[in-house]
Amino acid sequence: MKVERTAITEVLVLEPKVFGDERGFFFESYNRREFARATGLEVEFVQDNHSRSARNVLRGLHYQVRQAQGKLVRVTAGEIWDVAVDLRRGSPSFGRWVGARLDADSRRMLWIPPGFAHGFVVLSERAEVLYKATDFYAPEHERTLLWNDPALGIAWPLAGEPLMSEKDRRGAPLASAETFE
């Protein structure tokens, strides 16, 4: 597994080793021992989530103020632009974001540690996104950061207005969002 650090060094792009021939391909989408060896991180995933979305759907930016979740995100069909925003007040990268293109063909994954908001926009006709989480979904602790907050300046690669839930449209700007100490 190849690991690439992003501009926020704790957010990692992971590229698994893929074995392919005329029959197709095989790869380990997750191996705890290999993940720890490649990243230096010991994490326990407790939940897998799977979503399917149409082109220009924007989901996020979501996080949980308690039971903060680390996420290992991958795309099994289509292509997305995935974003992580650092919400750890003590971090030198607080309020900064990184983005990465993830698609089914490259099989690249994004590791987003606890303390970050996460969201994505679908670039292909449809996309299916799977992610592993280090803590359970807790709706009472879920918060949404405003996707288009000028203070964040996220350069979403959108073709017009995104398709979003009402909850995501009403996210809190960074200045008034609950964050992590």
N, C-alpha and C positions, 0 to 999 in steps of 0.2 A: 504494500500500500504506500502510495506517495502522499506526502502531507505538504501543503502549501499554506504558509501563514498569510493572512490578509493584512491590511493596514491597521486593523485592531488585532494584535497578535494572538489573542485568545480565541478568535473566530478562525476556524480552519477549513480549508477546502481539501477533501480527501478523494483520492483517485484509487479505486481498487484495482487489483491485478485481474485482468479478464483473460480467460482462455477461450479462444474461438477457432472454429474451422468451418468446413462446408456444411456441417450439421447445425451450427448455431453457436452459442456461447455458454459459458458457465463462469460465475464469480461468486465469492462470498460477500454478500451485502453487509454482513456484520459478523465479526469474530471478536469476542471480548479480549482474548489474549493479543491478537494482532492490533486491535484498536489501542490497547494500552502500550504495546511496544512502539507503535508508530507515533502516538501522540504524547505519551508520558502521563496519560490520564487514566485513573481508575474510576469508572462510572458504572452505575447500575441502571439499566432501563427497565421501567415498570409498565409501560403502556406503549402501544403502537397505534398511530392514527393514519387514516387514509382519506384523502379528499379527491374529488373530481370536479373540475371547473372548466368553463368555456373561455375562449379568447377574451382578454381584457378584464377578466374578473380579478379584483384586487381583494385579498384577504389580509386583514391585520390593520395595524400592528398590535399584536396580542402579547400579553405577559401576565403572570400571576404574582401579586405582591407577597403572598405567602405560598408555600409549596412551589417556589420558583422552579421552573423546568429548564433543564438543558435539553437540547433537541439535536438529533442527527437526521437531517432532511435529505431526501433523495426523490427523484422523479422517475416513475416507471412508464409513463407515456407522455409524450409532448415535451414542452419546454417552458420554464418559468424564469423570472428574475427574482431572486430571493434576497431579502434584506434583513439585517440585524442591527439594532440600535442599542448602544450601551447606556443602560439606566442605573449604573452603579456610581453613586455620587462621589465616592472616594477614588474613582478611576481617572487616570489622566486622559482617557478617551470618552469621558462622560458626555452624552449628547451627540456623539459622532456615530456615523453609520458606515456599514460596508455592504456591498451588493455583489452577487455572483450569479452568472447564468448557470442553471442546472438543466440538464436534459436527459432523456432516456438513452440516447445514443452514447454519450460520453460516460454515463453512469457515475459522474462526480457527485459527491455529497458535501453538505455543509454542516459543520459542528458549530452550534450556537450554545455557549455556556449559560447557566442560570444567571439572571440579572440583566438579560437583554430582552427587548421587544422584538417580535418576529413577524414578518409579513412577506407576501409575494404577489406578483402579477403574472398572469398567464400570457405567454407570447405566441403560443401555437393555437391551432383550432380548438383543441382540448388538451388538458393536462391532468395527470393523476400524480398526486404527491403523497408519499409515505414518510412519516417521521416517527422516530422512537423518542420517547420522553423519559426523563429521569425522575419525574414525580407525577402523581395522578392529577387529572383534570379536576379543578376545584372552582366551579362557576362563581362561588361567592368571593373568590379572590382574584378573579380574572379582571383585567383592565385593558383598555384600548388606548393606544397613543395615536394622535391625529396623524394620518398618513401623509397629509400635505402641509404640515406645520412649516412655515417659512424658517423658523429657527433651526429646523433639521436640514432643510434644503435637499431632500432626497430627490435624485434625478430619475424618477420612474420612467421607464421606456414605454409610454402609453400611446395608443392610437385613439385619441379623443378622451371622453369621460370614461372612467372605469365603472364597471358593474360592481356594486358593493352592497353589503347589508346596511341597514339603518344604524345598527350598533357601531359599525366601523366608520360610517360617515360622521358620527358624533364623538369620535375619540377626543381625548384631552390633549391640548398642546403641552409640549415639554415643560413650559413654565409652571403649569398647574398640575402636572401628572404626579401620581404617587410613584416614588422611585425607591431604589435600594440604598441602604447606608454603606 
